[in-house]
């Protein structure tokens, strides 16, 4: 059997099986859900009407008992009650004793004044039973006496006396046995119906109430669904056959050519371009040719894929001492490992040199401003104070010089606070934050938990921590609209911790990778071999930075 025939059989068999199973299961599920819903709806209607009838009978009985005397409103020529019935107090079914067998429910009460009898107005019961909300076109609710004769008017036989209709169905029989239930069975007409049934719970009155609906009406959607599923199944199957015929031609022709090409490739000739078209048992011969090539290339391909994804920890064993491809791949892996390590070290070292160069230049400029321009301005200030006679001009010139000296000090401090070299990062940050508080309404709390003596924080780490803090505070003031900022700098035996918090609007880390100085902060943490955790929630933005102690 050739590949074309096998593909056609497998594809079309699977499609036919899947379509059939899906169609059948969909139909069964829809049918089950529909049955449950109809029976549940009928049960709700039956329960409501049962409760209404029981309530009507009990309320009429209480009204009947409340009178001290009651005239008999029955015609003895029409309703002939036996003495056995008249002696039993309660609610009774008088229908069998009516001359015309009209449905009659009555009340009997015996007292010192004699026997009192009243017939219930049947229109009240009829009104409850004929309410058709939720019953569809074929639904009805009716009563059946213990003689299995109907006690309410049939909507299908409006001209027949209810007593003339015998209702000896499964539902009525079960109800008189004390079983409430539901199901699908034939009704008094011999037609399949959905039926729910139960016994009227009134002493001395033994009647069954049923609510039913024709199966044919309910299953109309099922029949339509079945027709659609059959049509859809046939259409999909025909389409699948056409597609499978087309696909087999596309698949089998290249396979025939590939079979002969792979046979030549297995011999080591990867440059052949000839195409071969021959009729034979393609599958067996193709995999015979692939077996030799697979044995030698499978491991190498897997290892190559691992190297291609830079998974350089993957192990690989050459097939033999002559496996030149395997040895070449191992050498390539070792070179890649060496190159990656060198590249990482070079990248971090370059960043560190760049940052150090920047900081050294800032330190130089800071010293130049502080030690060069500063003394000249101070001297100019003394000169003004001693040589200028006009006090107004002297005051104005002194103010300008003081502002210039203050500005130079701020620039010098921003470039490189001298307190870092003299007193350490803790004091430098304290001075910086105190100066900021004078020019902003934002509440800034700073807690310095570094060691005042014998601190292990290097100058390199101190400068980077200061710059990171500057960047974070600047972002909070300019971009985050924060009202409160908290900073804690802690020094432990093995690491340094910087915790930063503000209650600003936050930011999206995905859209500010190159903005707000975030990348600069990350680079400074990286060149210090540290870690950073960012939580950018509005109202609770935090940065947790840890740098290892460099011993």
Secondary structure, DSSP 8 states (H G I E B T S, - for coil): --HHHHHHHHHHHHHHHHHHHHHHHHHHHHHHHHHHHHHHHHHHHHHHHHHHHHHHHHHHHHHHHT-S-------TTTB---HHHHTS-EEEE-GGGBTT----EEEEEEETTEEEEEE--HHHHHHHHT--TT-TTT-EEEEEETTSBB-S--SS-TTS-GGG-B---HHHHHHHTT--EEEEEE-TTS-EEEEEEEE--BTTB-EEEEEEEEHHHHTHHHHHHHHHHHHHHHHHHHHHHHHHHHHHHHHHHHHHHHHHHHHHHTTT-----------S-HHHHHHHHHHHHHHHHHHHHHHHHHHHTT-TT-----SSTT-HHHHHHHHHHHHHHHHHHHHHHHHHHHHHHHHHHHHHHHHHHHHIIIIIIHHHHHHHHHHHHHH---HHHHHHHHHHHHHHHHHHHHHHHHHH-HHHHHH-HHHHHHHHHHHHHTT--SEEEEEEES-SSS----HHHHHHHHHHHHHHHHHIIIII--SEEEEEEEE-SSEEEEEEEE-S----TTT-TTSTTHHHHHHHHHHTT-EEEEEEETTEEEEEEEEE---
